[in-house]
Amino acid sequence: MQCVKFQKELPGLDAPPWPGDLGQRIYDTVSTQAWKLWEERMKMILNEYRLMPWQKEAQEIIAKQMEDFFFGEGAALPPGYVPEQAK
């Protein structure tokens, strides 16, 4: 599938990772590689805002951040971007 984040053909997710339309959009357009990047960003957001993932308010913040991350202005990575390698 064509990954919206990396702008190239990459393996997709096995199932929608989030409920509703947003989850379906992510499933249809986001690669497993881009989802891993998001998971790192999500951990940072949860910690920074001291959010509890099971709270409705936290889920709304995460959903908005997720939408911006994948589909917002400037969401695609710059050409030639190489993700930082885990040590």
PDB file of N, CA, C and O in Angstrom:
ATOM      1  N   MET A   1       0.829  -1.189   0.000  1.00  0.00           N
ATOM      2  CA  MET A   1       0.000   0.000   0.000  1.00  0.00           C
ATOM      3  C   MET A   1       0.872   1.250   0.000  1.00  0.00           C
ATOM      4  O   MET A   1       2.019   1.220   0.445  1.00  0.00           O
ATOM      5  N   GLN A   2       0.316   2.345  -0.503  1.00  0.00           N
ATOM      6  CA  GLN A   2       1.028   3.621  -0.553  1.00  0.00           C
ATOM      7  C   GLN A   2       0.919   4.282   0.816  1.00  0.00           C
ATOM      8  O   GLN A   2      -0.169   4.693   1.220  1.00  0.00           O
ATOM      9  N   CYS A   3       2.035   4.388   1.532  1.00  0.00           N
ATOM     10  CA  CYS A   3       2.023   4.977   2.875  1.00  0.00           C
ATOM     11  C   CYS A   3       1.946   6.498   2.783  1.00  0.00           C
ATOM     12  O   CYS A   3       2.743   7.134   2.092  1.00  0.00           O
ATOM     13  N   VAL A   4       0.977   7.066   3.487  1.00  0.00           N
ATOM     14  CA  VAL A   4       0.755   8.507   3.484  1.00  0.00           C
ATOM     15  C   VAL A   4       1.929   9.235   4.151  1.00  0.00           C
ATOM     16  O   VAL A   4       2.205  10.387   3.817  1.00  0.00           O
ATOM     17  N   LYS A   5       2.612   8.584   5.076  1.00  0.00           N
ATOM     18  CA  LYS A   5       3.704   9.226   5.813  1.00  0.00           C
ATOM     19  C   LYS A   5       5.017   9.198   5.017  1.00  0.00           C
ATOM     20  O   LYS A   5       5.721  10.204   4.936  1.00  0.00           O
ATOM     21  N   PHE A   6       5.333   8.055   4.440  1.00  0.00           N
ATOM     22  CA  PHE A   6       6.604   7.899   3.739  1.00  0.00           C
ATOM     23  C   PHE A   6       6.499   8.114   2.232  1.00  0.00           C
ATOM     24  O   PHE A   6       7.509   8.159   1.530  1.00  0.00           O
ATOM     25  N   GLN A   7       5.262   8.247   1.740  1.00  0.00           N
ATOM     26  CA  GLN A   7       5.028   8.491   0.312  1.00  0.00           C
ATOM     27  C   GLN A   7       5.655   7.412  -0.577  1.00  0.00           C
ATOM     28  O   GLN A   7       6.211   7.706  -1.635  1.00  0.00           O
ATOM     29  N   LYS A   8       5.554   6.162  -0.125  1.00  0.00           N
ATOM     30  CA  LYS A   8       6.023   5.053  -0.963  1.00  0.00           C
ATOM     31  C   LYS A   8       5.311   3.772  -0.569  1.00  0.00           C
ATOM     32  O   LYS A   8       4.634   3.713   0.458  1.00  0.00           O
ATOM     33  N   GLU A   9       5.470   2.749  -1.394  1.00  0.00           N
ATOM     34  CA  GLU A   9       4.838   1.456  -1.146  1.00  0.00           C
ATOM     35  C   GLU A   9       5.519   0.767   0.035  1.00  0.00           C
ATOM     36  O   GLU A   9       6.730   0.547   0.027  1.00  0.00           O
ATOM     37  N   LEU A  10       4.730   0.435   1.037  1.00  0.00           N
ATOM     38  CA  LEU A  10       5.246  -0.259   2.224  1.00  0.00           C
ATOM     39  C   LEU A  10       4.167  -1.207   2.740  1.00  0.00           C
ATOM     40  O   LEU A  10       2.990  -1.026   2.428  1.00  0.00           O
ATOM     41  N   PRO A  11       4.555  -2.225   3.532  1.00  0.00           N
ATOM     42  CA  PRO A  11       3.553  -3.124   4.106  1.00  0.00           C
ATOM     43  C   PRO A  11       2.608  -2.370   5.049  1.00  0.00           C
ATOM     44  O   PRO A  11       3.026  -1.508   5.823  1.00  0.00           O
ATOM     45  N   GLY A  12       1.332  -2.720   4.957  1.00  0.00           N
ATOM     46  CA  GLY A  12       0.318  -2.070   5.784  1.00  0.00           C
ATOM     47  C   GLY A  12       0.087  -2.799   7.100  1.00  0.00           C
ATOM     48  O   GLY A  12       0.696  -3.832   7.375  1.00  0.00           O
ATOM     49  N   LEU A  13      -0.803  -2.239   7.899  1.00  0.00           N
ATOM     50  CA  LEU A  13      -1.166  -2.819   9.195  1.00  0.00           C
ATOM     51  C   LEU A  13      -2.081  -4.030   8.994  1.00  0.00           C
ATOM     52  O   LEU A  13      -2.741  -4.153   7.962  1.00  0.00           O
ATOM     53  N   ASP A  14      -2.113  -4.911   9.979  1.00  0.00           N
ATOM     54  CA  ASP A  14      -2.954  -6.110   9.907  1.00  0.00           C
ATOM     55  C   ASP A  14      -4.431  -5.817  10.174  1.00  0.00           C
ATOM     56  O   ASP A  14      -5.311  -6.536   9.700  1.00  0.00           O
ATOM     57  N   ALA A  15      -4.693  -4.754  10.936  1.00  0.00           N
ATOM     58  CA  ALA A  15      -6.063  -4.406  11.306  1.00  0.00           C
ATOM     59  C   ALA A  15      -6.109  -2.923  11.651  1.00  0.00           C
ATOM     60  O   ALA A  15      -5.077  -2.333  11.973  1.00  0.00           O
ATOM     61  N   PRO A  16      -7.294  -2.310  11.588  1.00  0.00           N
ATOM     62  CA  PRO A  16      -7.396  -0.909  12.007  1.00  0.00           C
ATOM     63  C   PRO A  16      -6.913  -0.762  13.461  1.00  0.00           C
ATOM     64  O   PRO A  16      -7.357  -1.512  14.330  1.00  0.00           O
ATOM     65  N   PRO A  17      -6.009   0.196  13.736  1.00  0.00           N
ATOM     66  CA  PRO A  17      -5.416   0.321  15.061  1.00  0.00           C
ATOM     67  C   PRO A  17      -6.203   1.219  16.011  1.00  0.00           C
ATOM     68  O   PRO A  17      -5.804   1.417  17.159  1.00  0.00           O
ATOM     69  N   TRP A  18      -7.317   1.760  15.530  1.00  0.00           N
ATOM     70  CA  TRP A  18      -8.097   2.730  16.305  1.00  0.00           C
ATOM     71  C   TRP A  18      -9.534   2.582  15.863  1.00  0.00           C
ATOM     72  O   TRP A  18      -9.786   2.253  14.704  1.00  0.00           O
ATOM     73  N   PRO A  19     -10.494   2.816  16.761  1.00  0.00           N
ATOM     74  CA  PRO A  19     -11.897   2.666  16.356  1.00  0.00           C
ATOM     75  C   PRO A  19     -12.356   3.746  15.376  1.00  0.00           C
ATOM     76  O   PRO A  19     -11.758   4.818  15.282  1.00  0.00           O
ATOM     77  N   GLY A  20     -13.410   3.444  14.663  1.00  0.00           N
ATOM     78  CA  GLY A  20     -14.093   4.432  13.833  1.00  0.00           C
ATOM     79  C   GLY A  20     -13.393   4.751  12.529  1.00  0.00           C
ATOM     80  O   GLY A  20     -12.528   4.012  12.058  1.00  0.00           O
ATOM     81  N   ASP A  21     -13.801   5.891  11.954  1.00  0.00           N
ATOM     82  CA  ASP A  21     -13.306   6.320  10.649  1.00  0.00           C
ATOM     83  C   ASP A  21     -11.809   6.567  10.652  1.00  0.00           C
ATOM     84  O   ASP A  21     -11.120   6.217   9.694  1.00  0.00           O
ATOM     85  N   LEU A  22     -11.298   7.170  11.722  1.00  0.00           N
ATOM     86  CA  LEU A  22      -9.865   7.467  11.795  1.00  0.00           C
ATOM     87  C   LEU A  22      -9.059   6.178  11.728  1.00  0.00           C
ATOM     88  O   LEU A  22      -8.069   6.099  11.001  1.00  0.00           O
ATOM     89  N   GLY A  23      -9.476   5.174  12.480  1.00  0.00           N
ATOM     90  CA  GLY A  23      -8.795   3.882  12.454  1.00  0.00           C
ATOM     91  C   GLY A  23      -8.806   3.265  11.064  1.00  0.00           C
ATOM     92  O   GLY A  23      -7.816   2.677  10.628  1.00  0.00           O
ATOM     93  N   GLN A  24      -9.929   3.401  10.375  1.00  0.00           N
ATOM     94  CA  GLN A  24     -10.038   2.848   9.022  1.00  0.00           C
ATOM     95  C   GLN A  24      -9.123   3.600   8.055  1.00  0.00           C
ATOM     96  O   GLN A  24      -8.456   2.989   7.220  1.00  0.00           O
ATOM     97  N   ARG A  25      -9.097   4.927   8.174  1.00  0.00           N
ATOM     98  CA  ARG A  25      -8.209   5.735   7.318  1.00  0.00           C
ATOM     99  C   ARG A  25      -6.752   5.355   7.540  1.00  0.00           C
ATOM    100  O   ARG A  25      -5.978   5.239   6.590  1.00  0.00           O
ATOM    101  N   ILE A  26      -6.388   5.164   8.799  1.00  0.00           N
ATOM    102  CA  ILE A  26      -5.012   4.784   9.122  1.00  0.00           C
ATOM    103  C   ILE A  26      -4.716   3.406   8.546  1.00  0.00           C
ATOM    104  O   ILE A  26      -3.666   3.185   7.943  1.00  0.00           O
ATOM    105  N   TYR A  27      -5.645   2.490   8.738  1.00  0.00           N
ATOM    106  CA  TYR A  27      -5.478   1.139   8.201  1.00  0.00           C
ATOM    107  C   TYR A  27      -5.292   1.165   6.685  1.00  0.00           C
ATOM    108  O   TYR A  27      -4.485   0.410   6.142  1.00  0.00           O
ATOM    109  N   ASP A  28      -6.033   2.026   6.009  1.00  0.00           N
ATOM    110  CA  ASP A  28      -5.989   2.093   4.543  1.00  0.00           C
ATOM    111  C   ASP A  28      -4.746   2.799   4.001  1.00  0.00           C
ATOM    112  O   ASP A  28      -4.354   2.551   2.861  1.00  0.00           O
ATOM    113  N   THR A  29      -4.118   3.675   4.795  1.00  0.00           N
ATOM    114  CA  THR A  29      -3.082   4.546   4.231  1.00  0.00           C
ATOM    115  C   THR A  29      -1.763   4.612   5.002  1.00  0.00           C
ATOM    116  O   THR A  29      -0.829   5.284   4.563  1.00  0.00           O
ATOM    117  N   VAL A  30      -1.672   3.923   6.143  1.00  0.00           N
ATOM    118  CA  VAL A  30      -0.474   4.043   6.983  1.00  0.00           C
ATOM    119  C   VAL A  30       0.256   2.706   7.053  1.00  0.00           C
ATOM    120  O   VAL A  30      -0.356   1.668   7.302  1.00  0.00           O
ATOM    121  N   SER A  31       1.553   2.741   6.833  1.00  0.00           N
ATOM    122  CA  SER A  31       2.363   1.517   6.881  1.00  0.00           C
ATOM    123  C   SER A  31       2.698   1.135   8.322  1.00  0.00           C
ATOM    124  O   SER A  31       2.584   1.947   9.240  1.00  0.00           O
ATOM    125  N   THR A  32       3.111  -0.110   8.496  1.00  0.00           N
ATOM    126  CA  THR A  32       3.533  -0.555   9.835  1.00  0.00           C
ATOM    127  C   THR A  32       4.726   0.273  10.298  1.00  0.00           C
ATOM    128  O   THR A  32       4.850   0.569  11.486  1.00  0.00           O
ATOM    129  N   GLN A  33       5.598   0.648   9.376  1.00  0.00           N
ATOM    130  CA  GLN A  33       6.772   1.452   9.714  1.00  0.00           C
ATOM    131  C   GLN A  33       6.347   2.829  10.252  1.00  0.00           C
ATOM    132  O   GLN A  33       6.885   3.294  11.257  1.00  0.00           O
ATOM    133  N   ALA A  34       5.389   3.474   9.587  1.00  0.00           N
ATOM    134  CA  ALA A  34       4.903   4.781  10.033  1.00  0.00           C
ATOM    135  C   ALA A  34       4.162   4.646  11.359  1.00  0.00           C
ATOM    136  O   ALA A  34       4.250   5.535  12.205  1.00  0.00           O
ATOM    137  N   TRP A  35       3.430   3.543  11.552  1.00  0.00           N
ATOM    138  CA  TRP A  35       2.707   3.333  12.808  1.00  0.00           C
ATOM    139  C   TRP A  35       3.686   3.213  13.971  1.00  0.00           C
ATOM    140  O   TRP A  35       3.401   3.705  15.063  1.00  0.00           O
ATOM    141  N   LYS A  36       4.834   2.568  13.759  1.00  0.00           N
ATOM    142  CA  LYS A  36       5.851   2.461  14.807  1.00  0.00           C
ATOM    143  C   LYS A  36       6.365   3.850  15.202  1.00  0.00           C
ATOM    144  O   LYS A  36       6.582   4.121  16.384  1.00  0.00           O
ATOM    145  N   LEU A  37       6.557   4.726  14.215  1.00  0.00           N
ATOM    146  CA  LEU A  37       6.940   6.115  14.505  1.00  0.00           C
ATOM    147  C   LEU A  37       5.881   6.781  15.372  1.00  0.00           C
ATOM    148  O   LEU A  37       6.198   7.473  16.339  1.00  0.00           O
ATOM    149  N   TRP A  38       4.619   6.562  15.015  1.00  0.00           N
ATOM    150  CA  TRP A  38       3.513   7.157  15.778  1.00  0.00           C
ATOM    151  C   TRP A  38       3.506   6.635  17.213  1.00  0.00           C
ATOM    152  O   TRP A  38       3.284   7.404  18.148  1.00  0.00           O
ATOM    153  N   GLU A  39       3.746   5.340  17.397  1.00  0.00           N
ATOM    154  CA  GLU A  39       3.724   4.786  18.758  1.00  0.00           C
ATOM    155  C   GLU A  39       4.740   5.488  19.649  1.00  0.00           C
ATOM    156  O   GLU A  39       4.467   5.749  20.821  1.00  0.00           O
ATOM    157  N   GLU A  40       5.918   5.795  19.091  1.00  0.00           N
ATOM    158  CA  GLU A  40       6.922   6.535  19.863  1.00  0.00           C
ATOM    159  C   GLU A  40       6.407   7.931  20.206  1.00  0.00           C
ATOM    160  O   GLU A  40       6.541   8.388  21.341  1.00  0.00           O
ATOM    161  N   ARG A  41       5.819   8.601  19.219  1.00  0.00           N
ATOM    162  CA  ARG A  41       5.271   9.943  19.445  1.00  0.00           C
ATOM    163  C   ARG A  41       4.154   9.889  20.482  1.00  0.00           C
ATOM    164  O   ARG A  41       4.062  10.759  21.348  1.00  0.00           O
ATOM    165  N   MET A  42       3.302   8.861  20.390  1.00  0.00           N
ATOM    166  CA  MET A  42       2.179   8.740  21.316  1.00  0.00           C
ATOM    167  C   MET A  42       2.679   8.578  22.756  1.00  0.00           C
ATOM    168  O   MET A  42       2.126   9.187  23.672  1.00  0.00           O
ATOM    169  N   LYS A  43       3.718   7.764  22.962  1.00  0.00           N
ATOM    170  CA  LYS A  43       4.282   7.604  24.313  1.00  0.00           C
ATOM    171  C   LYS A  43       4.735   8.956  24.854  1.00  0.00           C
ATOM    172  O   LYS A  43       4.502   9.280  26.019  1.00  0.00           O
ATOM    173  N   MET A  44       5.380   9.734  24.001  1.00  0.00           N
ATOM    174  CA  MET A  44       5.860  11.047  24.404  1.00  0.00           C
ATOM    175  C   MET A  44       4.680  11.950  24.798  1.00  0.00           C
ATOM    176  O   MET A  44       4.733  12.641  25.815  1.00  0.00           O
ATOM    177  N   ILE A  45       3.621  11.935  23.986  1.00  0.00           N
ATOM    178  CA  ILE A  45       2.439  12.757  24.261  1.00  0.00           C
ATOM    179  C   ILE A  45       1.790  12.330  25.578  1.00  0.00           C
ATOM    180  O   ILE A  45       1.448  13.174  26.406  1.00  0.00           O
ATOM    181  N   LEU A  46       1.621  11.025  25.770  1.00  0.00           N
ATOM    182  CA  LEU A  46       1.005  10.527  27.003  1.00  0.00           C
ATOM    183  C   LEU A  46       1.806  10.982  28.224  1.00  0.00           C
ATOM    184  O   LEU A  46       1.238  11.418  29.226  1.00  0.00           O
ATOM    185  N   ASN A  47       3.125  10.873  28.126  1.00  0.00           N
ATOM    186  CA  ASN A  47       3.979  11.267  29.249  1.00  0.00           C
ATOM    187  C   ASN A  47       3.963  12.778  29.461  1.00  0.00           C
ATOM    188  O   ASN A  47       3.829  13.254  30.588  1.00  0.00           O
ATOM    189  N   GLU A  48       4.099  13.516  28.380  1.00  0.00           N
ATOM    190  CA  GLU A  48       4.186  14.973  28.465  1.00  0.00           C
ATOM    191  C   GLU A  48       2.928  15.570  29.085  1.00  0.00           C
ATOM    192  O   GLU A  48       3.007  16.460  29.931  1.00  0.00           O
ATOM    193  N   TYR A  49       1.770  15.077  28.661  1.00  0.00           N
ATOM    194  CA  TYR A  49       0.503  15.605  29.174  1.00  0.00           C
ATOM    195  C   TYR A  49      -0.015  14.813  30.379  1.00  0.00           C
ATOM    196  O   TYR A  49      -1.087  15.103  30.909  1.00  0.00           O
ATOM    197  N   ARG A  50       0.757  13.815  30.801  1.00  0.00           N
ATOM    198  CA  ARG A  50       0.353  12.932  31.918  1.00  0.00           C
ATOM    199  C   ARG A  50      -1.059  12.388  31.705  1.00  0.00           C
ATOM    200  O   ARG A  50      -1.926  12.486  32.574  1.00  0.00           O
ATOM    201  N   LEU A  51      -1.257  11.816  30.527  1.00  0.00           N
ATOM    202  CA  LEU A  51      -2.571  11.292  30.158  1.00  0.00           C
ATOM    203  C   LEU A  51      -2.700   9.826  30.549  1.00  0.00           C
ATOM    204  O   LEU A  51      -1.722   9.079  30.542  1.00  0.00           O
ATOM    205  N   MET A  52      -3.897   9.436  30.883  1.00  0.00           N
ATOM    206  CA  MET A  52      -4.219   8.036  31.133  1.00  0.00           C
ATOM    207  C   MET A  52      -4.989   7.547  29.906  1.00  0.00           C
ATOM    208  O   MET A  52      -6.083   8.037  29.629  1.00  0.00           O
ATOM    209  N   PRO A  53      -4.423   6.580  29.165  1.00  0.00           N
ATOM    210  CA  PRO A  53      -4.998   6.188  27.870  1.00  0.00           C
ATOM    211  C   PRO A  53      -6.455   5.749  27.926  1.00  0.00           C
ATOM    212  O   PRO A  53      -7.151   5.812  26.912  1.00  0.00           O
ATOM    213  N   TRP A  54      -6.927   5.309  29.077  1.00  0.00           N
ATOM    214  CA  TRP A  54      -8.315   4.830  29.157  1.00  0.00           C
ATOM    215  C   TRP A  54      -9.307   5.978  29.370  1.00  0.00           C
ATOM    216  O   TRP A  54     -10.515   5.753  29.296  1.00  0.00           O
ATOM    217  N   GLN A  55      -8.836   7.190  29.629  1.00  0.00           N
ATOM    218  CA  GLN A  55      -9.744   8.322  29.832  1.00  0.00           C
ATOM    219  C   GLN A  55     -10.209   8.880  28.488  1.00  0.00           C
ATOM    220  O   GLN A  55      -9.432   8.990  27.540  1.00  0.00           O
ATOM    221  N   LYS A  56     -11.485   9.227  28.432  1.00  0.00           N
ATOM    222  CA  LYS A  56     -12.057   9.747  27.193  1.00  0.00           C
ATOM    223  C   LYS A  56     -11.305  10.992  26.722  1.00  0.00           C
ATOM    224  O   LYS A  56     -11.012  11.123  25.533  1.00  0.00           O
ATOM    225  N   GLU A  57     -10.997  11.890  27.627  1.00  0.00           N
ATOM    226  CA  GLU A  57     -10.277  13.121  27.280  1.00  0.00           C
ATOM    227  C   GLU A  57      -8.924  12.789  26.636  1.00  0.00           C
ATOM    228  O   GLU A  57      -8.538  13.392  25.634  1.00  0.00           O
ATOM    229  N   ALA A  58      -8.224  11.838  27.217  1.00  0.00           N
ATOM    230  CA  ALA A  58      -6.920  11.430  26.678  1.00  0.00           C
ATOM    231  C   ALA A  58      -7.089  10.847  25.278  1.00  0.00           C
ATOM    232  O   ALA A  58      -6.292  11.132  24.383  1.00  0.00           O
ATOM    233  N   GLN A  59      -8.120  10.035  25.088  1.00  0.00           N
ATOM    234  CA  GLN A  59      -8.358   9.413  23.784  1.00  0.00           C
ATOM    235  C   GLN A  59      -8.664  10.472  22.730  1.00  0.00           C
ATOM    236  O   GLN A  59      -8.263  10.332  21.574  1.00  0.00           O
ATOM    237  N   GLU A  60      -9.371  11.530  23.120  1.00  0.00           N
ATOM    238  CA  GLU A  60      -9.674  12.610  22.174  1.00  0.00           C
ATOM    239  C   GLU A  60      -8.395  13.350  21.784  1.00  0.00           C
ATOM    240  O   GLU A  60      -8.192  13.667  20.613  1.00  0.00           O
ATOM    241  N   ILE A  61      -7.537  13.624  22.764  1.00  0.00           N
ATOM    242  CA  ILE A  61      -6.262  14.305  22.489  1.00  0.00           C
ATOM    243  C   ILE A  61      -5.406  13.435  21.574  1.00  0.00           C
ATOM    244  O   ILE A  61      -4.843  13.919  20.592  1.00  0.00           O
ATOM    245  N   ILE A  62      -5.312  12.155  21.901  1.00  0.00           N
ATOM    246  CA  ILE A  62      -4.506  11.232  21.102  1.00  0.00           C
ATOM    247  C   ILE A  62      -5.049  11.154  19.670  1.00  0.00           C
ATOM    248  O   ILE A  62      -4.276  11.179  18.712  1.00  0.00           O
ATOM    249  N   ALA A  63      -6.365  11.059  19.526  1.00  0.00           N
ATOM    250  CA  ALA A  63      -6.968  10.966  18.188  1.00  0.00           C
ATOM    251  C   ALA A  63      -6.631  12.205  17.361  1.00  0.00           C
ATOM    252  O   ALA A  63      -6.298  12.096  16.181  1.00  0.00           O
ATOM    253  N   LYS A  64      -6.718  13.377  17.979  1.00  0.00           N
ATOM    254  CA  LYS A  64      -6.407  14.611  17.253  1.00  0.00           C
ATOM    255  C   LYS A  64      -4.927  14.638  16.855  1.00  0.00           C
ATOM    256  O   LYS A  64      -4.590  14.972  15.719  1.00  0.00           O
ATOM    257  N   GLN A  65      -4.062  14.288  17.788  1.00  0.00           N
ATOM    258  CA  GLN A  65      -2.623  14.270  17.517  1.00  0.00           C
ATOM    259  C   GLN A  65      -2.308  13.247  16.415  1.00  0.00           C
ATOM    260  O   GLN A  65      -1.480  13.495  15.538  1.00  0.00           O
ATOM    261  N   MET A  66      -2.981  12.103  16.481  1.00  0.00           N
ATOM    262  CA  MET A  66      -2.769  11.038  15.493  1.00  0.00           C
ATOM    263  C   MET A  66      -3.180  11.527  14.103  1.00  0.00           C
ATOM    264  O   MET A  66      -2.471  11.310  13.120  1.00  0.00           O
ATOM    265  N   GLU A  67      -4.323  12.182  14.040  1.00  0.00           N
ATOM    266  CA  GLU A  67      -4.798  12.695  12.755  1.00  0.00           C
ATOM    267  C   GLU A  67      -3.816  13.717  12.192  1.00  0.00           C
ATOM    268  O   GLU A  67      -3.493  13.684  11.005  1.00  0.00           O
ATOM    269  N   ASP A  68      -3.342  14.625  13.045  1.00  0.00           N
ATOM    270  CA  ASP A  68      -2.344  15.612  12.604  1.00  0.00           C
ATOM    271  C   ASP A  68      -1.067  14.924  12.140  1.00  0.00           C
ATOM    272  O   ASP A  68      -0.489  15.295  11.118  1.00  0.00           O
ATOM    273  N   PHE A  69      -0.630  13.923  12.896  1.00  0.00           N
ATOM    274  CA  PHE A  69       0.620  13.221  12.597  1.00  0.00           C
ATOM    275  C   PHE A  69       0.583  12.573  11.218  1.00  0.00           C
ATOM    276  O   PHE A  69       1.548  12.659  10.459  1.00  0.00           O
ATOM    277  N   PHE A  70      -0.533  11.924  10.898  1.00  0.00           N
ATOM    278  CA  PHE A  70      -0.627  11.213   9.624  1.00  0.00           C
ATOM    279  C   PHE A  70      -1.199  12.047   8.480  1.00  0.00           C
ATOM    280  O   PHE A  70      -0.775  11.896   7.334  1.00  0.00           O
ATOM    281  N   PHE A  71      -2.158  12.927   8.780  1.00  0.00           N
ATOM    282  CA  PHE A  71      -2.907  13.579   7.707  1.00  0.00           C
ATOM    283  C   PHE A  71      -2.868  15.101   7.756  1.00  0.00           C
ATOM    284  O   PHE A  71      -3.373  15.759   6.846  1.00  0.00           O
ATOM    285  N   GLY A  72      -2.276  15.670   8.805  1.00  0.00           N
ATOM    286  CA  GLY A  72      -2.243  17.127   8.950  1.00  0.00           C
ATOM    287  C   GLY A  72      -1.267  17.772   7.989  1.00  0.00           C
ATOM    288  O   GLY A  72      -0.556  17.092   7.249  1.00  0.00           O
ATOM    289  N   GLU A  73      -1.244  19.090   8.011  1.00  0.00           N
ATOM    290  CA  GLU A  73      -0.340  19.855   7.167  1.00  0.00           C
ATOM    291  C   GLU A  73       1.100  19.481   7.515  1.00  0.00           C
ATOM    292  O   GLU A  73       1.475  19.472   8.687  1.00  0.00           O
ATOM    293  N   GLY A  74       1.883  19.182   6.525  1.00  0.00           N
ATOM    294  CA  GLY A  74       3.276  18.812   6.770  1.00  0.00           C
ATOM    295  C   GLY A  74       3.439  17.425   7.357  1.00  0.00           C
ATOM    296  O   GLY A  74       4.479  17.117   7.940  1.00  0.00           O
ATOM    297  N   ALA A  75       2.416  16.575   7.212  1.00  0.00           N
ATOM    298  CA  ALA A  75       2.469  15.247   7.818  1.00  0.00           C
ATOM    299  C   ALA A  75       3.486  14.333   7.134  1.00  0.00           C
ATOM    300  O   ALA A  75       4.119  13.507   7.791  1.00  0.00           O
ATOM    301  N   ALA A  76       3.642  14.479   5.827  1.00  0.00           N
ATOM    302  CA  ALA A  76       4.595  13.622   5.113  1.00  0.00           C
ATOM    303  C   ALA A  76       6.013  14.003   5.531  1.00  0.00           C
ATOM    304  O   ALA A  76       6.318  15.180   5.725  1.00  0.00           O
ATOM    305  N   LEU A  77       6.861  13.012   5.664  1.00  0.00           N
ATOM    306  CA  LEU A  77       8.243  13.262   6.039  1.00  0.00           C
ATOM    307  C   LEU A  77       9.000  13.854   4.860  1.00  0.00           C
ATOM    308  O   LEU A  77       8.653  13.601   3.706  1.00  0.00           O
ATOM    309  N   PRO A  78      10.028  14.638   5.143  1.00  0.00           N
ATOM    310  CA  PRO A  78      10.814  15.194   4.041  1.00  0.00           C
ATOM    311  C   PRO A  78      11.440  14.088   3.204  1.00  0.00           C
ATOM    312  O   PRO A  78      11.767  13.030   3.740  1.00  0.00           O
ATOM    313  N   PRO A  79      11.615  14.304   1.902  1.00  0.00           N
ATOM    314  CA  PRO A  79      12.265  13.299   1.062  1.00  0.00           C
ATOM    315  C   PRO A  79      13.646  12.978   1.616  1.00  0.00           C
ATOM    316  O   PRO A  79      14.388  13.872   2.024  1.00  0.00           O
ATOM    317  N   GLY A  80      13.977  11.703   1.626  1.00  0.00           N
ATOM    318  CA  GLY A  80      15.288  11.291   2.112  1.00  0.00           C
ATOM    319  C   GLY A  80      15.366  11.138   3.618  1.00  0.00           C
ATOM    320  O   GLY A  80      16.439  10.855   4.150  1.00  0.00           O
ATOM    321  N   TYR A  81      14.236  11.321   4.330  1.00  0.00           N
ATOM    322  CA  TYR A  81      14.242  11.168   5.783  1.00  0.00           C
ATOM    323  C   TYR A  81      14.623   9.739   6.155  1.00  0.00           C
ATOM    324  O   TYR A  81      14.113   8.775   5.585  1.00  0.00           O
ATOM    325  N   VAL A  82      15.528   9.626   7.119  1.00  0.00           N
ATOM    326  CA  VAL A  82      15.914   8.301   7.624  1.00  0.00           C
ATOM    327  C   VAL A  82      15.599   8.287   9.105  1.00  0.00           C
ATOM    328  O   VAL A  82      16.130   9.106   9.855  1.00  0.00           O
ATOM    329  N   PRO A  83      14.733   7.361   9.549  1.00  0.00           N
ATOM    330  CA  PRO A  83      14.392   7.331  10.973  1.00  0.00           C
ATOM    331  C   PRO A  83      15.615   7.021  11.802  1.00  0.00           C
ATOM    332  O   PRO A  83      16.499   6.281  11.370  1.00  0.00           O
ATOM    333  N   GLU A  84      15.666   7.589  12.996  1.00  0.00           N
ATOM    334  CA  GLU A  84      16.768   7.339  13.921  1.00  0.00           C
ATOM    335  C   GLU A  84      16.770   5.861  14.296  1.00  0.00           C
ATOM    336  O   GLU A  84      15.730   5.299  14.640  1.00  0.00           O
ATOM    337  N   GLN A  85      17.912   5.254  14.230  1.00  0.00           N
ATOM    338  CA  GLN A  85      18.009   3.818  14.543  1.00  0.00           C
ATOM    339  C   GLN A  85      18.046   3.628  16.059  1.00  0.00           C
ATOM    340  O   GLN A  85      18.753   4.342  16.769  1.00  0.00           O
ATOM    341  N   ALA A  86      17.286   2.667  16.534  1.00  0.00           N
ATOM    342  CA  ALA A  86      17.302   2.342  17.953  1.00  0.00           C
ATOM    343  C   ALA A  86      18.672   1.790  18.327  1.00  0.00           C
ATOM    344  O   ALA A  86      19.264   1.008  17.583  1.00  0.00           O
ATOM    345  N   LYS A  87      19.162   2.202  19.478  1.00  0.00           N
ATOM    346  CA  LYS A  87      20.496   1.741  19.909  1.00  0.00           C
ATOM    347  C   LYS A  87      20.390   0.423  20.626  1.00  0.00           C
ATOM    348  O   LYS A  87      21.402  -0.125  21.063  1.00  0.00           O
TER     349      LYS A  87
END
